[in-house]
Structure formats: C-alpha cells, structure tokens
Amino acid sequence: MVHAYIQDVPIDEALYRRIIDELGPEPLAGQLLHLCVREPDGRLRYIDVWESEEACARAFEERIHPAVDVAFGGHRPSREPVVHKLDVLHAAGAGLAPAWS
C-alpha cells in the first residue's frame, strides 16, 4: 500500500544539501517521490511517497538516519519532526503502476 506524508523540517537549505550529498546518487529503495519545497516563511517541507510504510522505515534505518547523523556532525536532534501522513486514495505517475489504496 502506498505510504505518503508531509513533514516540516527545522533545517536550512545548506544542511539539506549536506544530507542529500551524504545520501549519494543511489536511489532509495521503495521511494517513489521526494520533494523538498521552501515555504513562504523560509521553512523547508518534505513531501514523500513510498511503495509502503515498511520500505520507508527501512530506508530511514539503513540510509537516511546515518546520512542525517553525518550531516549534523553526530548531533542529530533527539526528536524527529512531526510526520503528517496523507490518506492516499489513488497514486499514479511515471514508473508507478496506478494504485488505489
């Protein structure tokens, strides 16, 4: 089942770029879409779509958190930003078989 969420993150663009550099060019298994957008007040917001919640959790454990730890210099905040899950009714797009949830 498709897993999607929005997350406002308390970081600036420079730190975001360091995280992306640490992740490297290899795609994250199970990730269908990642957008990082700048809100009018300057905050960054992630919009993510994954094949499943399990694929998302695996990617965080295996790749994302280690990259964030390095980018933060080993002092990543103890709390994750709040995740606002999206109730996906239908998902379609390049490389994605249309799916109803």
Backbone as JSON, one array per atom type, in Angstrom:
{
  "sequence": "MVHAYIQDVPIDEALYRRIIDELGPEPLAGQLLHLCVREPDGRLRYIDVWESEEACARAFEERIHPAVDVAFGGHRPSREPVVHKLDVLHAAGAGLAPAWS",
  "N": [[0.84, -1.18, 0.0], [0.59, 2.21, -0.83], [2.5, 4.69, 0.78], [2.46, 7.89, 2.06], [3.52, 11.18, 3.0], [3.75, 14.42, 4.62], [6.22, 16.59, 5.85], [7.42, 19.04, 7.92], [10.53, 20.51, 8.24], [13.08, 21.51, 10.49], [15.43, 22.77, 9.31], [18.02, 24.4, 7.37], [18.65, 25.32, 3.9], [21.33, 24.76, 3.3], [22.07, 22.73, 5.13], [20.26, 20.78, 4.35], [21.24, 20.23, 1.77], [23.71, 19.09, 2.48], [22.82, 16.73, 3.68], [21.63, 15.44, 1.48], [23.9, 15.14, -0.13], [25.32, 13.32, 1.48], [23.63, 11.13, 1.29], [24.07, 10.31, -1.29], [24.13, 9.32, -4.84], [22.67, 7.01, -5.36], [19.45, 5.65, -5.76], [16.85, 5.58, -3.26], [15.63, 2.62, -2.04], [12.35, 1.73, -2.74], [11.35, 4.32, -2.62], [9.16, 6.52, -4.16], [8.74, 9.18, -4.73], [10.27, 12.23, -3.83], [10.02, 15.4, -2.63], [11.41, 18.5, -1.86], [10.41, 21.45, -0.63], [10.38, 25.02, -0.42], [8.8, 26.9, 1.94], [6.75, 29.93, 2.13], [7.62, 31.3, 4.43], [10.21, 30.52, 4.64], [10.75, 28.05, 5.79], [11.52, 24.55, 5.34], [9.86, 21.96, 3.63], [9.08, 18.57, 3.37], [7.75, 16.37, 0.98], [6.8, 13.22, 0.6], [6.58, 10.08, -1.09], [6.13, 6.68, -0.89], [6.58, 3.18, -1.71], [5.64, 1.57, 0.33], [4.93, 1.69, 3.86], [6.72, 0.16, 5.25], [8.95, 0.02, 3.5], [9.73, 2.67, 3.61], [10.43, 2.93, 6.35], [12.61, 1.15, 6.45], [14.42, 2.45, 4.73], [14.91, 4.78, 6.19], [16.17, 3.7, 8.45], [18.41, 2.36, 7.34], [19.68, 4.16, 5.52], [18.86, 6.94, 5.53], [18.81, 8.06, 8.23], [21.56, 7.49, 9.02], [22.87, 9.2, 7.14], [21.84, 11.7, 7.87], [22.84, 11.86, 10.46], [25.62, 12.12, 9.96], [25.61, 14.54, 8.48], [24.72, 16.29, 10.45], [26.89, 16.31, 12.05], [27.07, 14.32, 13.94], [25.34, 15.07, 15.93], [22.52, 14.88, 15.81], [19.19, 16.07, 16.25], [17.24, 14.83, 19.0], [14.6, 14.29, 18.57], [12.35, 13.46, 15.96], [11.05, 15.49, 13.3], [7.55, 16.26, 13.17], [5.49, 14.0, 11.47], [3.1, 14.16, 9.0], [0.85, 12.07, 7.98], [-0.51, 11.18, 4.84], [-3.69, 10.46, 3.54], [-3.86, 8.39, 1.18], [-5.7, 8.04, -1.69], [-5.49, 7.4, -4.38], [-2.77, 6.68, -6.52], [-0.58, 7.58, -9.11], [1.78, 7.71, -11.79], [4.93, 8.37, -13.49], [6.7, 5.41, -13.86], [5.23, 4.2, -11.92], [2.79, 1.94, -11.23], [-0.62, 2.56, -11.58], [-2.39, 2.84, -8.54], [-4.83, 2.02, -6.18], [-5.66, 2.85, -2.9]],
  "CA": [[0.0, 0.0, 0.0], [1.36, 3.44, -0.93], [2.66, 5.46, 2.01], [2.83, 9.26, 1.72], [3.46, 12.11, 4.12], [4.33, 15.76, 4.58], [7.0, 16.81, 7.06], [8.12, 20.32, 8.0], [11.81, 20.21, 8.87], [13.71, 22.72, 11.03], [16.8, 22.9, 8.81], [18.13, 25.33, 6.25], [18.99, 24.69, 2.63], [22.72, 24.26, 3.34], [22.07, 21.44, 5.82], [19.55, 19.85, 3.47], [22.17, 19.83, 0.71], [24.69, 18.17, 3.07], [22.14, 15.44, 3.85], [21.49, 14.85, 0.14], [25.24, 14.72, -0.53], [25.64, 12.12, 2.25], [22.83, 10.01, 0.76], [24.67, 9.87, -2.54], [23.26, 9.28, -6.02], [21.89, 5.76, -5.44], [18.06, 5.84, -5.33], [16.4, 4.9, -2.04], [14.72, 1.52, -2.37], [10.96, 1.91, -2.35], [10.91, 5.71, -2.68], [8.56, 6.86, -5.44], [8.85, 10.62, -4.95], [10.68, 13.09, -2.72], [10.08, 16.82, -2.94], [11.74, 19.42, -0.78], [9.93, 22.75, -1.08], [10.56, 26.12, 0.51], [7.56, 27.6, 2.27], [6.92, 31.38, 2.07], [8.34, 31.8, 5.6], [11.58, 30.03, 4.6], [10.86, 26.67, 6.27], [11.54, 23.5, 4.33], [8.82, 20.93, 3.77], [9.25, 17.38, 2.55], [6.58, 15.63, 0.54], [7.37, 11.93, 0.23], [5.69, 8.99, -1.47], [6.86, 5.41, -0.83], [5.82, 1.98, -2.06], [4.98, 1.09, 1.54], [5.46, 2.23, 5.11], [7.88, -0.67, 5.6], [10.07, 0.47, 2.67], [10.13, 3.96, 4.17], [11.12, 2.67, 7.63], [13.91, 0.53, 6.12], [15.29, 3.48, 4.17], [15.33, 5.64, 7.29], [17.11, 2.97, 9.3], [19.63, 1.96, 6.64], [20.36, 5.2, 4.75], [18.55, 8.35, 5.81], [19.33, 8.47, 9.53], [23.02, 7.6, 9.01], [23.27, 10.4, 6.39], [21.5, 12.85, 8.69], [23.81, 11.89, 11.56], [26.87, 12.69, 9.45], [25.39, 15.94, 8.13], [24.58, 17.05, 11.7], [28.12, 16.19, 12.81], [26.86, 13.39, 15.05], [24.48, 15.67, 16.96], [21.15, 14.98, 15.28], [18.19, 16.26, 17.31], [16.7, 13.57, 19.53], [13.22, 14.12, 18.08], [12.05, 13.62, 14.53], [9.95, 16.42, 13.04], [6.24, 15.62, 13.09], [5.1, 13.48, 10.16], [1.66, 14.23, 8.74], [0.54, 11.05, 6.99], [-1.55, 11.52, 3.88], [-4.61, 9.36, 3.27], [-3.76, 8.25, -0.27], [-6.8, 7.35, -2.34], [-5.03, 6.9, -5.67], [-1.43, 7.15, -6.88], [-0.18, 7.24, -10.48], [2.88, 8.54, -12.26], [5.99, 7.68, -14.23], [7.32, 4.33, -13.12], [4.34, 3.73, -10.86], [1.52, 1.38, -11.69], [-1.72, 3.19, -10.83], [-2.78, 2.03, -7.39], [-5.85, 2.52, -5.27], [-5.44, 2.4, -1.52]],
  "C": [[0.88, 1.24, 0.0], [1.33, 4.19, 0.4], [3.14, 6.85, 1.63], [2.68, 10.15, 2.94], [4.06, 13.46, 3.76], [5.04, 15.95, 5.91], [7.69, 18.16, 6.96], [9.39, 20.09, 8.8], [12.52, 21.5, 9.29], [15.19, 22.84, 10.61], [16.81, 23.91, 7.68], [18.58, 24.59, 5.0], [20.4, 24.11, 2.63], [22.78, 22.89, 4.01], [21.34, 20.39, 4.98], [20.48, 19.34, 2.37], [23.25, 18.88, 1.24], [24.08, 16.78, 3.25], [22.04, 14.73, 2.51], [22.85, 14.37, -0.36], [25.64, 13.43, 0.19], [24.86, 10.91, 1.76], [23.44, 9.46, -0.53], [23.65, 9.71, -3.65], [22.37, 8.04, -6.13], [20.46, 6.0, -4.95], [17.76, 5.06, -4.04], [15.38, 3.84, -2.44], [13.32, 1.82, -1.85], [10.46, 3.34, -2.4], [10.4, 6.02, -4.08], [8.72, 8.33, -5.77], [9.35, 11.28, -3.68], [10.75, 14.5, -3.26], [10.51, 17.56, -1.69], [11.35, 20.79, -1.3], [10.18, 23.79, 0.02], [9.22, 26.81, 0.71], [7.81, 29.12, 2.24], [7.71, 31.96, 3.26], [9.78, 31.27, 5.68], [11.76, 28.6, 5.1], [10.94, 25.71, 5.09], [10.47, 22.47, 4.66], [9.15, 19.78, 2.83], [7.88, 16.83, 2.21], [7.13, 14.33, -0.03], [6.28, 10.92, -0.09], [6.56, 7.73, -1.58], [5.96, 4.27, -1.26], [5.05, 1.45, -0.87], [5.61, 1.77, 2.75], [6.71, 1.45, 5.53], [9.11, -0.26, 4.79], [10.62, 1.79, 3.2], [10.94, 3.75, 5.46], [12.5, 2.07, 7.39], [14.89, 1.57, 5.61], [15.78, 4.43, 5.25], [16.38, 4.95, 8.14], [18.45, 2.75, 8.6], [20.39, 3.12, 5.99], [20.12, 6.61, 5.24], [19.11, 8.79, 7.16], [20.85, 8.49, 9.58], [23.52, 8.85, 8.26], [22.98, 11.67, 7.2], [22.48, 12.98, 9.85], [25.12, 12.52, 11.11], [26.7, 14.17, 9.16], [25.28, 16.84, 9.37], [25.85, 16.97, 12.55], [27.97, 15.31, 14.03], [25.94, 13.91, 16.14], [23.07, 15.91, 16.43], [20.18, 15.21, 16.44], [17.57, 14.94, 17.73], [15.29, 13.28, 19.04], [13.14, 14.31, 16.58], [10.99, 14.71, 14.38], [8.64, 15.63, 12.86], [5.95, 15.23, 11.63], [3.58, 13.54, 10.05], [1.36, 13.25, 7.61], [-0.61, 11.53, 6.1], [-2.4, 10.28, 3.62], [-4.71, 9.23, 1.74], [-4.94, 7.44, -0.79], [-6.33, 6.68, -3.62], [-3.65, 7.49, -5.94], [-1.11, 6.69, -8.29], [0.97, 8.15, -10.86], [3.9, 7.71, -12.99], [6.62, 6.63, -13.35], [6.46, 3.77, -12.01], [3.06, 3.2, -11.48], [0.41, 2.05, -10.91], [-2.23, 2.28, -9.73], [-3.84, 2.77, -6.57], [-5.52, 1.99, -3.88], [-6.74, 2.0, -0.89]]
}
